[in-house]
C-alpha cells in the first residue's frame, strides 16, 4: 500500500492507467471521427482537453470503437509549437506525425522528397487513403494556430480540401468556439471553419467526481470520509483540476495526523486550496470581457454571456437559475473589483441601476432599504454608527424619532431573508455587515 500522494496531477495526464472518466465523450468523439466528421472540442483551461486528446491517441482506446491502429492514424500536434510558424513548418510536423504513425503500425509509406510542402502531404494522404487507412489530425491549443499571422485563408482552405479529397478529419481543442478565437474576418471566412461539430468538455458529474477521489485513493492507506468528500465538492465542485488540488491537501493533512472530521477542521483546507487555485482563477477572470465579469459577479445577465460563462465552467444552472460551480470561485469573484458594483458578503449591488443580488437571486428593496444596505456593504466588517446610516437615508434632516432606524433595519432584514443574520446589531453604537456566528 502506498503513502505517496496520488493527487499529483496538475498537468496533462500522460499515463493511460491514470486517465479517468470521459467515457461518454470518448464514444461520441470517436463515433464522429470514424465517419469522417471533424470535431471542435471546447472547454476552459485545465478542464482536461490535452489529457483527452492524448488518451484518444492510444491504440487500446480506439481499438474497441472501430478505429484500430493499423486502419486509423492519429497525429497529435501541439499548436503551441506552431504559433509563429510558416505553412512549410506545419506541413513538416504533419508529415513527420504520419510517418511515425505508419512506423508504429508497421505500414510502409513512401517518404516525400525535398522540403515539406502541401503537395507532399497531399501525396502521402493519397497513399493512406488508397490503402484504406483513415487519418485524424488532433490540434491541441488550436487558437494559437488560428491567430498565426503567417497562415492565410488560403492555407486553411487547403486544409479543408484534404478532408474532401482523402477523408481526413480534424479534432481541434480550444478554450473558446472557433468563431471566437480569431478576430480576422478573412480567416473566419475560410471554409475550414465550417466543417466542425462543436462539443463542449465540461465538469464531471457529482458521481464522477466522487469516483475520481475514490480511485485515486484505492492503492493507499488513506480514505476520505463522506463528510470530507462533501466538503471538497462544496469547495471546488466537480472540476477535475481543482479536485486534484483539494485532494492533494486533504491527503497530506491526513497523513500528517489531522483528523479532518468536523467543519472547523475542514476549514484548514481552504487557504492552501484557494492559494493554489488563485492563479488559474485569475487567468480565467482576466480573459473575460468587462461585460462578462459583470455577469459573473451577479450570476445573471444576457443569455449569450451566461452561456459563455457556463461553457467556461464558471456558472451552472440549478433549479432554473445560475449558480457558481464552486465555493472558491464565488469567494474569488467577491474579491475582484467590478466597475459599477459593490460586493460584500453574499450581496452584489449595482448602485446606478438600483439592483441587489444575493447568491444570484435578485432582491427587491425600497429606496431607504437600498441606501442602508449600500452603506453597510461599503463598510463591510465595520460598525457603522446609527447617525451615519440615518444620514445615508434621510440626509441632514433631523427627526426626533429614535425608533425609525430600528424599524427600517427590521424591514430590511425581512426583505433579505435568509441573509438577514448578516446585519449585526452593536447595541448603543450602530450596525455592521458581518458573517453570522
PyMOL commands that set and color helices and strands:
alter all, ss='L'
color gray80, all
select helices_A, chain A and resi 16-18+23-34+49-56+59-63+79-82+87-105+118-130+143-146+153-166+178-180+185-188+191-194+206-217+226-236+240-255+263-266+268-286+290-298+303-311+327-334+367-378+386-394+403-415+420-422
alter helices_A, ss='H'
color red, helices_A
select strands_A, chain A and resi 38-42+72-78+134-140+169-174+196-200+315-318+321-324+341-344+347-350+355-358+361-363+383-385+423-426+430-433
alter strands_A, ss='S'
color yellow, strands_A
deselect
rebuild
show_as cartoon
